[in-house]
Structure formats: C-alpha cells, structure tokens
Amino acid sequence: MKKDFLLPDIGEGIVECELVEWLVAEGDRVEEDQAICDVMTDKALVQIPAVDAGIITRLYVKKGDMARVDAPLFEMALAKEDENEKNAGAEPTSEVIPEPEPKPEPKPEPKPAVTFTPAASTGQRAVASPAVRRLAREHNVDLMQVPGSGDKGRIYKEDVEAWLRARKTSSARQESAWREPVTGVRAAMARHMTESLTVPRFTYCEEFCLDELVALKHRLAPEFEQEGVKLTLLPFFIKALSLALSDYPLPGAHLEDEGHTLVYEDGHHVGVAVDTPAGLLVPVLHHCEDKSLLTLAQELARLTEAARAGRLTQAELGGAGITLSNIGVLGGTVSTPIVTPPQLAIAALGRLQRLPRFDEQDAVVARHIMTVCWSADHRVIDGASLARFNRCWQSYLEQPGRMLARLH
C-alpha cells in the first residue's frame, strides 16, 4: 500500500520551510524513524524522520524548493505485514516507481517598462516631424515618452535614437540581473523586522570603561583554557545582565494581550545574535541566573557552533526575554539595534577600543572603552528606567569585583 507523507507541524506558527537536502532517493528502502530529509525553518535546520518502514516511491519537493506544512512531502510503499510476505522463500514483489510529474516551467517575470520624462506636447500630440514619427513607428516608440531637446519640446531624430539606446541598456541590465528567492532565515528576518515597525522604540547609548574587566579576563583565561573553553568578554556581559535583571526586571519582561499585559518570566533568558552563513540567528541561554561564568562560556561556544552549522533546535531558539548583539566583533562601534516583539529591549555591544581619557587629576590616560547602545519599547520602558537599568549593569562590568561577590 502506498501512502503520502505530509510535512508535519514543526511548531511556532511555521507554515512552510525550505527543503535543504534529501537524505534518501526514490527506490530506497527506509526504516521507521530513519532521517529522510533536512528542512530549514525560519530559525533552524530540522530533520524529518520516517514514521513507517517501506520503500520511497516519490519525492514531491525538489531540493531548494519550499515545502508547506500538511502538504505531501514524499510517497512511500509501506512494508507489508501479511503472512504471505513473511513466509520463507517468498518472492519479493517489485514496486513500480512512478516517474515524478514534471513541474511547469516558471513564467518569466515581466520586465518593468523603462520610464522617461514625457515630452512637451501640443494638446495630446508630441511635437515632431513626419520623418521622426516614421522612425518612432518603426521602433514601436511612444513619442509622448521621449524627452524633446528642441524648442517647445520638439523631438528630433537624435532624441528618439538616444531613447532607444537607453531602453536597450535598461533591458540588458534586466536580463543580466541575478535573482534569488528570499527564503529560510532571511525570509524570517524580513518578516520579523517588518513586525518590529509597530514598536515605538528609542535608543540609549553609553560608554563603558572596562579596564578592570579586561584585566580579570586575562587572569581567568588560563583556567578556562584548561576546561577547553576560550574566554571572551561576552559571558561577563551575560552574567552581569542577569544580575541587573534581578534588580530591575522590567527590560526582561514581554508584552501579551495586544500590549495590555506585562509578563515576567521565571528566570533570565538571554538571546545572543550570531552571524551565520544562512543569516542572523539568535540562540538563547536559558536561566542565566543559575549558571556560572564557566557554564555560560561553554554554553555560548556550543550554541554559536550549532548556529553556524545550522543545527540549532527550536527550543534553543525560543524564549528569549532580552537580547545582546555583539557587533564589535565585526568592527562596529555604534549601532541602533531593532527591538523584535514581544521583547522589550536589545543591546548592541560595540568594538572594544583603547582610547585616551582624562583621569581624576586631569591627566590623559589610556582606557579600554566600549560603546553600548540600547533600543527599547517606549510603550513600556521610558528613558529614565532604561538609564537606571543600564547604570546597574554597567557598574557590575566596570567593577567586576561586585559581580563576583554575587555569583552563585
């Protein structure tokens, strides 16, 4: 018996996903729970398993195409359970594998018309000689679209020839343009950024002086290396953020009920933006309040590697209460990050720089300076609230001894 396998509901409202790779071919025998294909959702790469044993008879979706939830993904001939097939020496039945129906060729996209400033006219008729009109007819040119260079907008032969050259150049550009569909992570980013336009947001920036934190990182780095972890500043930022959320929980909350209800989660769940070949992904470190610096560093390294390999799970991508974006690793110093609902705040960490500053005696000294920029949902968070929260977070980072005193 043949049976169509429908793409299951992957969760989080996903209605379609890109088929990245078939792991089987038509005619292959598969076992129950064997991986059949990899699909890319809005956020992660997901493997689709077989729910029955049998022979793959048809693959409905081509590699790179979009598969829709509850639509046929592949067809298989189920393994027979009757006694005749189980008898020893029974001749196996051969399955006829139908040829997949060819997909209709996509219709070429219509080329946009080349537009120019219309010529001056007398009533509804362009000003041109009979010879120029004949030239226009021969090349199917609407003289009302040709700008005239003569007196009162009169159109000359040279004007028509220039218009024809411009049209040819524009057509050549259209034919040579490279197009690709926006799918997967980039499609999700486009959708989420469009949704974020509904949020009235404001930005707040501050300079952090991180001399003491940089010195502490250098002292702790050898111990972390013994555990196989390369220590960066980001685990300190995450841990300090969790401590600040204990004092000022509002930036870690989110809105529900069309903006009428504030929800405070049980725990501090911090999303960290990661640049990947597929686009921007935001894995989440859950319950940062319970994790040590070492555990945060290990988890951060694991999630970053999984994100770049496209192997994050839905659980690892969901539930962020607040987000950090470390643009400094790419060289940026100042940014205006985008708040994505239902979160209320996001911070962008700039590049760490060694810059001249004045000390208490007005002497110029070198300091490790990082500019941090916040964006927040102004429906709930006002500037004063964000400034107080940031000052608390900043104090833990500029005086890491205070942070270490509160670590579990």
N, C-alpha and C positions, 0 to 999 in steps of 0.2 A: 504494500500500500504506500502510495506517495503522499507526502504531506508538506505543505508550505510552512516554513518557519518565519514568524513575524518578528520584526525588531522590537524587543521588549521596552517597556517604560524604564528609562535609566534614572529618572528622578529629577527633582529641581526644576520641573516645568519644561524640560528639554523635549522638543518635538521633532528634531532632525539632527543628524550628525554626519560627518564626512567618513566614508569608508577608506581607511588608510591602507590596509593590506589584507588580502585574503591569505589565510594560512593553510587552505586546502584548495583542491581543484576539482572540477566536475569528474565524477567517476571514482573519487577517493572514498574508501570505507573509513568511517569515523566511529569512535566510541562515545558513550554518554559522558558529558562534562568535558569533552575534548575541545580545545580552543579552535574556533572556526575563523574568526577574523578580528582585526583591530579596528575600532572606530574612534574618531576624535570628536568629543562633545565640545561644548562651549569652553570647557575648562581642562579636561583631562583625556588621556588615552584609555579606552576601556576595551577589554577583551570580551567577545561574545562567545559563550560555550554552546555546545550542542546539548539539547535536553533529551535526545534519544540517540540510540545507536542505529547506524544504517549507512547507506551509500548516497553521497552528494550527487544529485542528478541535474541541478541547475543553480547557477548563481545569478540572481536577478540584478544586482547592483555592481557596476564597474568600479574598479579602483579609482579613487579621486572624486566619485560622484557622491551626492547626498542621499542618505537613506533616511526614511521617515519612520517614526515610531508607529507601530501597529500596521505597517505595510510589509509585504513579503520581502525577505532578505535572501533566502535560499530555499531550494526544494530538496527533499531527500526521500529515498525509498527506505521505509522503516524495516529493520531486521524482523523476519517472520518468526512468530512464536509457536506455530502449529507443529504437531508431532512429526509430520512428513519431513520437514526440513531438518529435524533433529536426528532422524534415523541415519545410522552409519551408512556410508556409501551412496547417499542420495546425491543425484546430480544437481549441482547448483543452478539456480535459474539465472539467466542472464538478463540484466536490466538494459532496456533501450534508453539511452540518454538523449533526450530531445535536444536539438540544436536551439541555443537561445535565440529568441526573436530579435532581429536587428533593431536597434534604436533608430528612430528617424533622425536624419541629419538636422542639427540645429539651424534655424533660419538665420542668415547673416543679419547683423544689426544694421538698421538703416543709417546711412551716413548723414550727419546733420548738414543742412544746407549752408553754404557759405553766404554770410550776410555782409553787406556793404552799406555805406550811407547812400540812400537813394538820390538819384539825380534831380536837379531842379526841373520843374515841368510847367507847361502852359496848360492849365486845366488838368486833364488826366493823361497828357501825351508828352513824352520826353522830347526835348529839342535836339534833333539830329537830321542829317541829310539823308536822301534816299539810299546813297551808297553805304552809309553807316548802318541804316536799318536793314539792308540786304545782308551785310556781314553779321549782324546780330541774329537774323533769322537762320542763317547757315549754321550758326553755332548754338542755336537754341538759347539765346541770351535775352533776358527781360531788360530792356533799356531803362526801365524805371528803377532798376537796382544798380545801375552803373553811374558812378560819380562823374559828372562832366567837368572838364577843365576850361571850357570856353566861356565867353560872355553869356551871362544869364543861365549858366549851367549847360551850355551847348555841349553835346557829346561828339567827340571826334573819333576817328578810326583808332588812334593811339590809345584812347580811353578804353575802348572795347578790348583791344589786344592786351592791355595791362590787366583788365578784369579777368580775362581768360587765363593769363599766366597765374594770377592769384588763386583762381579756382583750381587749376591743375596742381599747384603746390599744396593747397589745403587738402585735396583729395589724396595726394601722395602721402601726406602726414597721417591721414586717417587709415590708409591701407597698411602703413608700416608700424602703426602704434601697437604696442604689446599689451594685451589684456589678460587678466586672470580674475576668477571669481573671488569674492571676499567670503571666506568660509572659516569654520573652526574657531580658534581663539580670537582671530582678528574680527570675525563677524560678531562674536560675543562682546568684544571691546567696543565696537561701533554701537551696538545696542545699549550697552551699559552707560557709555558716555552720553548718548542721546537722552537716556532716562535721567542722568545727573543734571541736565539742564533745568529740571524742575526744582532744584535745590538752590535757595538763595544763600550763597556762600560768601565768606570773606577770608582774607589771607592775613596771617600774622607772622612776622619774621624776627629772629633774634640771633645774636652771635653767642656761641658757646666757647669758653676758654677751657681747653681740655688738656692742659699741661700735666696735671696730676693723674688724669685717667690714662694718658699715653704712657706715663712712667709706670703705672700699675700694670698695664697690659704687657709691657716689656718684661716686668718681673715675673708675671704669671705664665707667659708664653711657653717657657721650657717645661713646666709641669703639664700643661695641656698637650704639648707635643708627645710626652711620654704616654698619654692616653690616645695618641693618634689623631689629635684634633689641632687644626691651625686656628689659633685665637685671633679674632678680629675685634673691632670696637662694637660691632653690632649686638652681640649678646649683652654687653653692658647697657646699651641703649634700651634693649627689650626689657631687661630686668628692672632698670630704673623706671621705665614706663609703667610696669606693673606696680611698683611701689607708689608711684604718683597716682595711679588709678585707685589705690587703696585710700588715699587721702581725698582725692577729687574724682569720684566715679562717673560724673556726667559725660565726659568725652568718650567713654567706653560703652555707653548705652546705645539703644537704637529706637527708632520710631515705628509704631504699628498703628493700625486702625486709622489709616489715611492721615497720620500726623497728630492724632488725638491722644495717643498713649505712649509713654516712655517705658521701655523695658530695660531693666538692669539684669544682665546675665549673671549666673553663678560662676564667677571666675573671670580671669583676664585672658582673652583670646586675641592674639596679635597676628595680623596678616603682614607678610613681608613680600613686597613686589620683587619678582625675579625676571630678568630679561632672558628669554629663551628663543631658539630658532623659530618656534611657532608663534611667538608673540609674548605679550606680558601676562604672566601668571602670578597669582597671589596665594601661595601656600600659607597655612595657618598653624601657629604654635599655640596649642590649647593649654589652658591652665598654667600660664607662666608664673603665677604666684606660688606654685608648688615646685618649681624647677630651679635647680642650682645653675650657676653660670656654666659649669661644665656640661650639664644636661642640655641647656639651651644651645650651646655651641655645637654639640653633637647632633641635636635635632635639626638645627639650622643647616648644617652641612648635608645631612641626609635629604632633607626636603628640597634643597637647592639642586642637588644632583638628580633627584627624581623628577623635578620640574623640567630640567634641561633635557632629560631623556624621555619626557612625555609619559611618565609612569605614575603621576600623582593620582590618588583615589579621590572620589567625591568628598569623602569625609575629611581628607587633608586640605581640601579647597573651600570648605564651608565653615560658617560660624564665626568669622572674624568680627570682633567688636570695634577694632581700631586698626589702622594700617600705617606701616612705615615704608617709605620708598627711598632707597639709598642711591640717589642719582650721582653722588660724589664718586662712585667707582667708575663712572663714565666721564668724569671731568667737570660736571656742572657744579656751580656754587649756589645759585638761587633758582627756585622753581615755584610754580603755582600749581600744586597737586590738585586733583579733582576728587571731590567727595562723591562716593557712589552709595546711593541708598541701599539698605536702611542705615548704614553707618553715619556717624555724625562728624567724624574728624579723621584727618590723614596728615602725616608729617613727611616732608621731603628733607633728607639729610644731604647737605652739600659736601663738596670736597674739603678734606682737612688740609689747611694751609698754615705755613709758618710765616706770620706777619708781624710787622713792628707795631707795638702798642706802648702806651705810657704806663709806668708803674706808679706807686703811691708817692714817690719822690720826683715825679715828672721826668724820670729817665726813660729813654727809649729802650725797650727790651723785646726780644723775640718771643712770640706766643703761638701755641697751636690753636688756631681759630677754625671753627666750623659754623657756617650759617645754616640754621634750621628754619624751614618755612612750613607753617601750618595752614591748612584750609579747613573751615568748619561750617556746619549747617547753622545759619544765622536764625533759623526758626526757633532753635532751642538754646544754642550757645551764643552768648554775647562776648564782645571783645575782652571785657574785664575778667570773665570766667576763664576764658582761654589763657589770658596772660597769667593768672594765678596758677593754673594747672601747669603751664609751661615753666614758670619760675620754680615750682616744686620739682619737676622733672630735671630741670637744668641744675638745681642745687645738688641732686644726687650724682650727677655726672661730673660737675666741676669739683665736687668734694666727695670722691668715691669712698672715703672712709665712712661717711654717713650711710652710704648704700650698703657697705659690707656689714655695718653694725645691725642692719635689719634683715640680712639674708638668713634663710632657714638652714 
